[in-house]
């Protein structure tokens, strides 16, 4: 397995991850939460919203 193939696989995955961070950053902007913080408390917010529902 050549390193080039592994790199070509990593590029799209990294791009998707970057887009996900940007999406969460803009989604949690109302609460004043940054993208990194949103990623850390993403699961906590999800469970809290599930309990309320």
Residue pairs with C-beta under 8 A, 6 or more apart in sequence:
21 35
21 36
21 39
22 35
24 35
24 38
24 39
24 42
25 34
25 35
25 38
27 38
28 34
28 35
28 37
28 38
33 41
